[in-house]
Amino acid sequence: MAQTCILIGAPVDSGQKRAGALMGPAAYRVAGIATAIEELGHKVIDRGDVAIAPCAPLPHPNPAVHHLAETLAWTEALARAGEAAAAEGMPVFLGGDHSLSLGSVAGMAAHAKKAGRPLFVLWLDAHTDFHTPESTVSGNLHGTPVAYIAGRPGFAPFPPFPAPVPGERIAMLGIRSVDPAEKSALIPEEIEIADMRVLDERGFGAPLHEFLDRVRAANGLLHVSLDVDFLDPAIAPAVGTTVPGGATFREAHLVMELLHESELVTSLDLVELNPFLDERGRTAKLMVDLVGSLMGRKVFDRPTRSF
């Protein structure tokens, strides 16, 4: 089924301390993301990059928190851009660090609320990102989006999340790095966490099919957030938070192909690409290839290429 994909550049670098993720949107464009989608019969509208005005510093009771004002501004701007785009097609957010999902998913939640349909979130990541600004030790707000999405308290001065997503409508695949405070907070939640131990035992297909069945049964909208560190760093080195043991090339493409076949995905984040850490665009090209699989390309259609 042909779709209209709306590219939204999110050059966000405020959610962590390693510079470079703000170059991600340009890297995706250079790697040919628009062409890869159009070749599969879809329409692409590139809205360019979202921008924010200069921000005065904003203090927080947790002294570790940094770039709070900028992250708050990005959250509000991306929520507006995403909600507007969702009325016209499938928003694809080109990041940017994972704090952009504070805004992208807020926009999708507002859109889902207006449509009268439940929002589901698939988090493809090495990390659970379940800290709040109050609990984070690093102060890196890219580690907080899922907590915000789930409606955890402790996010002032961020606006209340438009419609918090219950735990049973959130699934995480690829998890392999969880802080003790996050683990404690996750225990009472109903979030499905398929860490790499689970995926080694069951494969990627079974837990993903189970989650997609729930989305379909509820007539839900599905937001997918794909972090570069979901992938093994051996194939995707361009990320500042590498964790060994991630998804392989084949496993990642399987996930994307299953998502395409479900016809349930309504919005997408591509986050944490740091081109400064890449090898001749290798990671950017792989991420674009994965988007191709999500939009309908099959493995046997993919040309062989060396990096």
C-alpha positions in Angstrom: 0.0 0.0 0.0 1.5 3.3 -1.1 2.0 5.9 1.6 3.0 9.5 1.9 6.1 9.7 4.1 6.9 13.1 5.6 10.5 13.6 6.6 11.1 15.8 9.6 14.7 16.6 10.4 15.4 16.7 14.1 19.0 17.9 14.6 18.8 17.4 18.4 22.1 17.2 20.3 21.0 18.4 23.7 20.0 15.0 25.2 23.5 13.7 25.7 27.1 15.0 25.9 28.8 13.5 22.9 28.5 16.0 20.0 27.6 14.9 16.5 24.0 13.6 16.5 22.8 16.9 15.2 24.4 15.9 11.9 22.1 12.9 11.6 19.4 14.4 9.4 21.9 15.5 6.8 23.5 12.1 6.8 20.2 10.3 6.2 19.5 12.6 3.3 23.0 12.1 1.8 22.5 8.3 2.2 19.5 8.6 0.0 16.5 8.0 2.3 14.1 9.9 0.1 15.1 7.9 -3.0 15.0 4.6 -1.1 11.4 5.3 -0.1 10.3 6.7 -3.5 11.7 3.7 -5.4 9.2 1.5 -3.5 6.3 3.4 -4.8 5.7 5.8 -1.9 5.5 9.6 -2.0 8.0 11.6 0.0 7.6 15.1 1.4 10.7 16.5 3.0 9.8 19.3 5.5 13.4 20.1 6.2 14.8 20.5 9.7 12.8 21.7 12.7 14.6 24.6 14.4 14.4 26.2 17.9 15.2 29.7 19.1 18.2 30.3 21.4 17.3 29.3 24.9 18.2 30.8 28.3 19.5 28.3 30.8 16.8 26.6 32.9 17.7 25.2 36.3 16.5 21.8 37.6 16.5 20.4 41.2 18.7 17.6 39.9 22.1 19.3 39.2 23.1 16.6 36.8 20.5 17.6 34.3 21.9 19.6 31.4 20.5 21.4 28.4 17.1 21.3 29.9 15.8 24.5 28.2 16.9 23.3 24.8 15.4 19.8 25.2 12.2 21.3 26.4 12.1 23.6 23.3 12.8 20.6 21.0 10.0 18.6 22.7 7.5 21.3 22.1 8.6 22.0 18.5 8.7 18.4 17.4 5.4 17.6 19.0 3.8 20.4 16.9 5.6 19.3 13.7 4.7 15.7 14.2 1.1 16.2 15.0 0.7 18.3 11.9 2.5 15.8 9.7 0.5 12.9 11.0 -2.7 14.4 9.6 -1.2 14.2 6.1 0.8 10.9 6.2 3.5 8.9 8.0 5.9 11.2 9.9 9.6 10.0 9.8 11.7 11.8 12.3 15.4 12.0 11.3 17.5 12.4 14.4 19.2 13.5 16.4 19.6 12.0 19.8 16.8 9.9 21.5 15.5 12.9 23.5 13.7 13.9 20.3 11.2 11.1 21.1 9.9 13.2 24.0 8.4 15.4 21.3 7.8 13.0 18.4 5.8 10.6 20.4 3.9 13.4 22.2 2.8 14.6 18.7 1.7 11.1 17.8 -0.2 10.7 21.0 -2.0 14.0 20.4 -2.9 12.8 16.9 -4.1 9.4 18.2 -6.2 11.1 20.8 -7.9 13.2 18.2 -8.4 10.2 16.0 -10.0 8.3 18.9 -7.5 5.4 18.5 -5.0 4.0 21.0 -1.3 4.6 20.4 1.2 1.8 20.7 5.0 2.2 20.9 7.7 -0.2 19.8 11.1 0.7 21.3 14.0 -0.8 19.4 17.0 0.1 21.6 19.8 -1.2 23.8 18.4 0.9 26.6 15.0 1.2 28.3 15.2 5.0 28.6 13.0 4.9 31.7 14.7 7.5 33.8 13.0 10.8 34.7 14.8 14.1 35.0 14.7 13.5 38.8 16.2 10.1 38.7 18.9 10.4 36.0 22.5 10.3 37.3 24.1 11.2 34.0 21.8 14.1 33.4 21.4 12.9 29.8 17.7 13.4 28.9 17.9 11.0 26.0 17.5 8.4 28.7 14.0 9.6 29.7 11.5 9.3 26.8 9.8 6.1 27.7 9.1 7.3 31.2 7.6 10.5 29.8 5.5 8.5 27.3 4.3 6.2 30.1 3.2 9.1 32.2 5.8 8.8 35.0 5.8 11.8 37.4 8.9 14.0 37.7 8.9 15.7 34.3 8.3 19.3 35.3 8.7 21.7 33.5 7.9 19.5 30.5 4.2 19.8 29.5 2.0 16.9 30.6 2.2 14.1 28.1 -1.0 14.4 25.9 -2.3 10.9 26.6 0.1 8.6 28.5 0.6 5.2 26.9 -0.2 2.3 29.3 2.6 -0.2 29.8 0.7 -2.9 28.0 0.8 -0.8 24.8 4.6 -0.5 24.9 7.1 -3.1 23.8 10.9 -3.0 23.9 13.2 -5.2 21.8 16.9 -5.5 22.0 17.4 -4.3 25.6 20.8 -5.1 27.1 21.7 -2.1 29.3 19.5 -1.1 32.2 20.4 1.1 35.2 19.3 -0.1 38.7 16.9 2.8 39.1 15.3 2.1 35.8 14.9 -1.6 36.6 13.2 -0.8 39.9 10.8 1.6 38.2 10.0 -0.9 35.5 9.2 -3.8 37.8 5.6 -2.7 38.5 4.9 -1.7 34.9 3.3 -4.0 32.2 5.8 -3.0 29.5 6.9 -6.0 27.5 10.7 -6.2 27.6 12.3 -8.6 25.1 15.9 -8.3 26.1 18.7 -10.1 24.2 18.4 -13.1 26.5 14.7 -13.5 25.5 15.5 -12.8 21.9 18.3 -15.4 21.9 15.9 -18.0 23.2 12.7 -17.1 21.3 14.0 -15.2 18.3 12.8 -11.8 17.2 9.7 -13.0 15.4 7.6 -14.5 18.2 7.5 -11.5 20.6 7.1 -9.0 17.8 4.2 -11.0 16.3 2.5 -11.1 19.7 2.8 -7.3 20.1 1.6 -6.6 16.6 -1.4 -8.9 17.2 -2.3 -6.6 20.2 -2.0 -3.5 18.1 -4.2 -5.0 15.4 -6.8 -6.2 17.8 -7.1 -2.7 19.3 -7.1 -0.9 15.9 -4.1 1.0 17.2 -1.7 3.4 15.7 1.9 2.2 16.0 5.0 4.4 16.5 8.3 2.7 16.0 11.5 4.3 17.6 14.6 2.8 16.1 17.9 3.6 17.9 21.2 2.9 16.1 22.3 1.1 19.2 19.6 -1.5 18.7 22.1 -2.9 16.2 25.3 -4.6 17.1 28.2 -2.0 16.9 30.1 -4.3 14.6 27.7 -3.4 11.9 26.6 0.1 13.1 29.5 1.9 14.8 28.1 5.5 14.4 26.5 5.9 17.9 27.9 7.3 21.1 26.3 4.6 23.3 27.6 1.4 21.8 26.6 -1.8 23.7 27.9 -5.2 22.4 25.5 -8.0 21.5 22.9 -6.1 19.5 20.8 -7.1 16.6 22.6 -8.5 13.5 22.0 -7.4 9.9 19.6 -10.3 9.3 17.7 -9.9 12.6 17.2 -6.1 12.0 15.9 -6.6 8.5 13.6 -9.4 9.7 12.1 -6.9 12.2 11.6 -4.3 9.6 10.0 -6.8 7.1 7.6 -8.1 9.7 6.6 -4.5 10.5 6.0 -3.8 6.8 3.9 -6.9 6.4 1.8 -5.9 9.4 0.7 -2.6 7.7 0.4 -1.1 11.2 3.3 1.4 11.4 2.1 5.0 11.3 5.2 6.9 12.5 8.9 6.3 12.8 11.9 7.7 14.7 15.5 7.2 13.5 17.7 8.2 16.4 21.3 8.5 17.8 23.1 8.4 14.4 26.4 10.3 14.9 28.0 10.6 11.5 31.2 11.8 13.1 31.7 8.3 14.5 30.7 6.5 11.2 32.9 4.7 8.7 32.4 6.1 5.2 28.6 6.4 5.9 28.3 2.7 6.7 25.8 3.2 9.5 23.7 5.8 7.7 23.4 3.5 4.7 22.4 0.6 6.9 19.7 2.6 8.6 18.4 3.7 5.2 18.4 0.1 4.1 16.3 -0.8 7.1 13.8 1.9 6.3 13.6 0.4 2.8 12.7 -3.0 4.4 10.1 -1.2 6.6 8.6 0.3 3.5 8.4 -2.9 1.5 11.8 -4.0 0.1 12.5 -7.7 0.5 15.9 -9.2 1.1 16.0 -10.7 -2.4 15.5 -7.3 -3.9 18.5 -5.8 -2.2 21.7 -5.3 -4.2 24.9 -6.6 -2.7 27.3 -3.8 -1.8 30.6 -3.6 -0.1 31.5 -0.8 2.4 
